Amino acid sequence: MTSTASSVNLFNRVWNEHTVREMPSGQTQLFIGQHLIHEVTSPQAFQMLRDRGLKVLFPQRTLATVDHIIPTLSQARPFADGLAEEMMSAIERNCREFGVTLLNTSDPRQGIVHVVGPELGVTQPGITLACGDSHTSTHGAFGCIAFGIGTSQVADVLASQTMALSRPRVRQVRVSGKLHRGVFAKDVILHIIRKLGVQGGVGFAYEYAGPVFDAMTMEERMTVCNMSIEGGARCGYVNPDQTTVEYLRGRPLAPQGAAFDRAAAWWLGLASGPDAEFDDRVEIDGAQIEPTVTWGINPGQSVGVSERIPAVSSFSPEEQAGAREALSFMGFDENHPIQGTRIDVAFIGSCTNGRISDLREAANVARGRKVAANVRALVVPGSQQVRHQAEAEGLDQVFQEAGFEWRAAGCSMCLAMNPDKLIGREICASSSNRNFKGRQGSPTGRTLLMSPAMVAAAAVSGCVADVRKLVH
């Protein structure tokens, strides 16, 4: 059956519009409208260009920031970590040499790459966007195709503004109903990954649709799209709507004036129509989602806060070895309540949950309370702009009066390529995106993923707590 224009979903429409050619391998040579880079995955890519005598083809289509390795306490140069200083010096040198704009720590626009792109208006509906970082899927919240790429592909995009990709299938993940109080976007995506599996999205792009996503803010949509990769999907997106348009209005690098109105009309026309075709559809009841906490070593190993850690026998035969491994590493017992699990560290931040709305929700929990004596707690804004806005609203004072450390913008403890790390067997309540072994800097450290509000609840309780009991 031949697809009509109205039956083409947003993903395939944008893919088709950016196709340069179909390659003999079956892959598509895709034009990349916007390229984002950071200090960790770009040095080798620039060296590849030097070795071949190539230039950056369209330097105005690449934007660089620093986030992964920068300290969130003292940012005095040179950094104490020699490798971090080497990476910083490399991106400064490379951006100067190749004419790429760099948001350095001295630039008030600096921050985590997936926070600054949207807040500057670089991320827009209908574009293709790539970055040498797994969580590039964040930008799909705007109705664009956004995916993480490897270092050799970073070099391809720098040199040609294109790259070779296999077209994924498209699955619509529809969340119906309405979320209950105390349930946030982080809970929604953890629930989706739990239901569909960490490999469930392999070979797919996810279109998030339905009343729950329609009601979300752009920052909430970014949280969901951010973790698409954790469910195995190549990318995830939400169709652009008036919420998208109003978020982008007035952003410094978005179109301005009459050009914005023309762009907005085009953006809204990109959305998948009611008769759009998909390769698969999944329906989830949003009313069934409760505050969610991971108990294992991948983001799919989670339970609602009122639930117990599942028994190994409850998993399929092929998943049981992974469940045993997770329980052994975490030191948890099956059938034990997740609520009440003692924590040592609380981390609020990351490209998943380091935006102003995340900090507001966490501050609502922390206000008037104190971090438990057994907990080390820190809040790391996702960008300098987020930090300044939070300070203007007095959120920094709320956190500090409660006993949280208030830090400078950066990736921080999400991946611990900087001084912010777990020590030994510490358990961390974290608003980040991965709970893999060693992810937060200690080979034996343990991570419980949850929403920022749930992290704050754990921080003041000293253990995993139900945020619904703390905020009315």
Buried (B, 14 or more C-beta within 10 A) or exposed (E): EEEEEEBBBBBBBBBEBBBBEEEEEEBBBBBBBBBBBBBBBBBBBBBBBEEEEBEBBBBEBBBBBBBBBBBBBEBEEEBEBEEBBBBBBBBBEBBEEBEBEBBBBEBEBBBBBBBBBBBBBBBBBBBBBBBBBBBBBBBBBBBBBBBBBEBEBBBBBBBBBBBBBEBBBBBBBBBBBEBBEBBBBBBBBBBBBBBBBBEBBEBBBBBBBBBBBBEBBBBBBBBBBBBBBBBBBBBBBBBBBEBBBEBBBEBEBBBBEEEBEEBBEEBBEBBBBEEBBBEEEBEBEBBBBBBBBBBBBBBBBBBBBEBBBBEBEEBEEEBBEBBEEBBEEBEBEBEEEBBEBEBBBBBBBBBBBBBBBBBBBBBBBBBEBEBBEEBBBBBBBBBBBBBBBBEEBEBBBBBEBBBBBBBBBBBBBBBBBBBBBBEEEBBBBBBBBBBEBBBBBBEEBBBBBBBBBBBBBBBBBBBBBBBBEBBE
